[in-house]
Amino acid sequence: MFGLDFLGFSPWLNGLIFAAAAVIVWFAGTRLSFIADAIAERTSLGQALVGLLLLAVATSLPEIGTTVSAAWSGNASLATNNIFGGITLQTVMLALVDLWVVRGALTYFSPRPVLLLEGVFLVLLLALALAAVAAGEFVVIFQVGLWSVLLLGAYLASLVLIHRYEENERWQPVDAEARQAVEEAVNAVRGNTVANSAHRYGDWPLRRLLLLFGVGSVIIFGGGVVLALVSEALAEQTGLGASFVGATLLAGSTSLPELSTTLAAARLGNYSMAISNIFGSNALMVLLLFVADLFYRQGAILDAVGASSLFAAAMGIVVTAVYLAGLIEWKDRTIRGMGVDSAVVSAIYVGNVVVLYLLR
């Protein structure tokens, strides 16, 4: 791809290419958050749904390209570890947002019941994927397994239910005064940042906003694919295995768009969009199992999932459950500047990397 053989380059040159692509992806991802915020305010779509759809799809373009490439080449281990490893890694990004931007419990400033629903559906999709691997494919049509089709159906159903629920929020925190204080704090952040950032697009026609969003998405896709290719070259040059690389280095490089857009959304005071962007991107990652199955020609790709992929998927459920507990508990308790839930997720991820290295 791109007519370049990155393996022929020195590790130092590949490192420079990686850094340059990362800067481009970071900048484009930040702009996308501002544009998405403007689109959310110009349309009837809520911030959570915009984060779940527009931002999640745009920032997942590198993962889509990488997964399709790995599946088409028959590397099921790289494809599935990139998917499941990326879910855990992207969830940890909420802890970085917590530490760098919020300096408190991110889940405390996001009392949106629709986020609970998004997290529950993400857990459901991951559990369904694990069940598919454990049971094996019973029906395979044109080398695409029935479980993959069920995952697609479950994902589409979750989008419909989330959109309906966002407009009819039944759950509310018991402490009304605390909720009002949170809303005032969030509005203060938005008042100081939106006027100078997202609202620069406020007078733009919706068509122009969507066009600019599309251009940014293309830039992210191109930069993300370069990041993935260079990561694979660096992985081979350093002698690390494909499963470990897929769950860490490759997943990390293709997740840079999610990190930049999530940080930008948090700086705008759109904490709900920040969380929704991660939950939505993770749900889309599970959907990529269906996409990978379409391009994997050696059979049903879920039948080729290894132990490291299963472990990574289970860790995705664990870290999501921790943040769901934080959203439900709704307390602004911190450890060294980050929410308790974010601190727990960070510790879990460190252990996750150690186990993945042992399973490589």
N, C-alpha and C positions, 0 to 999 in steps of 0.2 A: 504494500500500500504506500502511496506517495512516491513510489519508485526509489525508496531509500532502504538500504540494508543497515539498520542500526547496530547489528552485531559486528559490522565491519568498522564501526567507530570505537574510539577508546572510551573507557568508562568515564573519564573526565569530560569528554565532549558530550557524551550522552547525558551526564549530569547537568551540563549547561543547557542542553536542549530541553531537558525536563523542567528546569527552573524557568526558562523563557515561556514554555507552554503553560506552566502553572500560573505565571503572572497574567497571561492573556485570559485564561479561564477564570481566574479570580476577578479580574476587572469586569469581564462580561457578566459573570454571575451576580456581581454587586448591582450593576445597572438593571438586570432583570428583576431584582427585588423591588427597585423603585418603580419600574414600569408596571409590575404586577400589582403593586399597591394602588397605583393610579387606575388600573383596569378594574380592581375590586370596588373602588369608589364610584367609577363611572357606570357600572353595570349593577344588576340585581344580585350578582354572585357575592357571597360573603367571603371574608378573608380566609376562613378555613378551607372553603371549597376551591378558591383560587390557588391557595398553597397546595391543596391536594391534587389539583389537575394541572394548571399551567406551569407552576414552578416545578412540581414533581416530575412532570413529563420532560420539560426542557432540560433540567439538570440531570436527568437519567439517560440522556442521549449517549454519553460516553459508555455507560454500562451496556446499553443496547448494542452498540457497535462491537464492543469487546466480547459480549456473550455470543452474538451471532457469529463472529469470526472464530471464536474458540470451538463452538458447536460444529460449525461447518468443516473445520479441520479435524474433527473427531476427538478433540481434547475435552472430554466430559468433565474431568477433574478440575481443569482450569475454569470452565464455564460455571459449574455449580458452586465451586468455592468462591468465585468472584461474586456470585449472587448472594449466598448465605453469609459469607464473610463481610460483604459490604453492608448488610443490614445491621449487624452489630456495630461496625465501625461508624456508620452514619448516625446511629443512636447516640454514640459517645460524643458526637459533635454538639449535642444539646448541652452536655456538661461543659464544653469549651465556651459556648455562648453564655452559660450560667456564670462562668468564671470571668470572662473577658468583658462582657457587656452588662449583664444584669447585676452582678455582684450580690446575689441573693438567690432565693429559690425560684427558678423560672416557672415552675408549676404553680407557685402561689400567685403569680401575676397573669395566669392564664386560666381563670375559672370558667372555661367554656365546656359545657357538657358534650358538644359535638366532638371534642378532642378525645373524650373517653370512648365514644363510639368508634372513632377511627382506630384507636389503640386496640380495642377489643376485636375489630375486624382483622387487624394485622396479626394478632395472636391466632385468630381462627385460621387465617390463610397459612401461617407457618405450621400450625398443628396439622392442617390438612395435607401439607406437603410431606411432613414426617410420616403421617399415616400412609400416604401413597408409597413412600420408600419402603416402609415396613411390610406392607401388603403385597407390593409388586404390581406390575401392570397385568390386568386380566384381559383387557381388550386393546389391541393395537391396530389402528387403521391407517394405512399409508405411512407407517412407522411413527405415528403420533399416538401416544397413550391416552386412554380414557381419563386417567387422573389429571393429566395436563389440561384437558378440556374442562373438567370440573373446576379446576383452579381458575380458569378464565371466567367461567360462569359466576363463581363466587366473588371474584373481583368486581365484575360489572354490577352484580347485585349490591355490593357494598357501596359503590358510587351512588347508585340510585337512592338507597336508604339514607346515606349521609346527607345528600342534598335535601331530601325531604325533612330530615330531622333538624337541620341547621335553622330552618325557619320556624320551628316549633320546639323551643327549648323548654323542657319541663323541669329539669333538675336545676336547683339553685343552692348555693352554699347557705347554711343555716344562719351564719353571722352576717346579717344584712349590712351592718355598719362597716364591717371589715371589707365586704365586697365593694361598698361605695368608695372606701379609701383606696382600694386597689385600682378601681376604675379611674379615680382622680389622678393617681400616680401615673398610670399608663397614658392618660390623656395629656398629662403634663409633658411626658416624654415625646409624644406625638406632636404636641404643639410646638416644641422646640426644634424638632427635626423635620417633620413632614413639610412644613412651610418652606424649608430651605432645600429639600431633596425631592421627595415624591411629587410634591405639588408643582415642581417645575414642568411636569407633564400634564398638569391639571387642565390646561386650556387646549390641549391637543385633541383632535378628533379620535374617536375610538379606533377607526380604521388605521390611522397612523400609529397609534400605540401598539396595535396588534402586529403591524408590519415591523416595527422596531423590535418587538418581542421576538418575532420570527428570525430577524437578522442576528440578534443576540444568541438565539438558540443554535443557529448554524455555526457561529463562532465557537460556542461551547462544545458543539459536537466535534468540530475539527481539532480543537485544542485537546479535548478529552481523548480522542483516538490516538493522537501523537503521544500523550502521556502514557496510554496503555501500551503502545508499541515500544516506547523507550523503556518502560518498566519491565517488560518481558525480556528485552535485551540485557538490561542491567541484572535481572534475576539470573539469567544464564551465565553472565560473566562472573557473577559472584558465587555460582554453584548451588543456589537454593532450589528446593523442589517446587514443582508446579502447584501442588496443593497449598503449600505455605505461601507462595507468592500470590496465588489467586485470592487468598483470604486476607492478606495483609498489604503487600506493596501494590498489587494491581487494584485491589478494592480501594485502597487509600488514594491512589492517583486519580481514579475515575470518580471519586467522591468529592474532589475539590470544588466542583460547582455547587454541590449541596452545602458545603461549609460556607462558601462566600455568600450565597443567597440567604442562608439561615442567619448568619451574622448581620447582614444588611437589614433583614426584616426585623431583627431584634433591636438594632440601632434606631429603626423607625418607630419603635414602640409596638410593632405588630408581633407580640409574643405568641399569639395564637397562630398566626401565619408561620412563624418559625417552627413551632412544634408540628403543625399540620404538614409543612413541607417535608420534614423528616419522616413522619408516619406515612405520608402519601408516597414518598420516594421508596420507602421500604416495602410498602404494599405492591408497588409497581415492580420492584425487584423480584418478588415472588411470582408475579405474572410473567416475568422473563423466562421462567421454567417452561411455559407453553411455547414462547418464541424459540427458545433453545431446542425444544423438542421438534419443532418444524424443520430446523436446519441440521439437526443431528441425524445422520444417515445410517448409523450403526444399530439402530433400534430405538427403544424408548429410553430417553436420557435419564429418567428417574431410576431405571434399573442399573444404571452405571454410577450412581452416587456412592461415594466412599464414606469411611468413618469420619474423616475430618469435616466433610460437608454436613453430616448429621449433627455433629457436635456444634458446628457454627450455627446451624438452624435453631438448635435448642437454646444456645446463648442469645439468639435474637429474641426468643420468647421471654427469656429471663430479664433482659435489660428493658424490654418494653413493659413487662409487668411491674418493674420497679418504678418506672415513670407513671404508670397508671395508678399505682399506690400513692405516689406523690400528688397527683391531680385530685384523687379522692380525699386524701388526708387534709390537703389545703392548709399547710402550715409553713410559715416563712422561717424555717430552721436551717441554719447554715453550718458548714464546716470549712474554715479557712476561705471564706468568701464565696462558697458555692453551696447550693442546696444539698441537704443530706442525700436526697435521691441521686443527684448528679455525682456526689462523692462515691456512693455505693456502686453506681454504674462504671465509674472510672476504675475502681478497684477490680470489678468483675472483668473488665476488658483486659487489664494487665494479666490476670490469670488465664483469660481466654487465649491470648497470644502465646503464653508459655505452653499450654496444652496443645495448641495447633502446631507448634514447633516440634513437640514430641510425637505428634501423629503424622508428621509429614512423610 
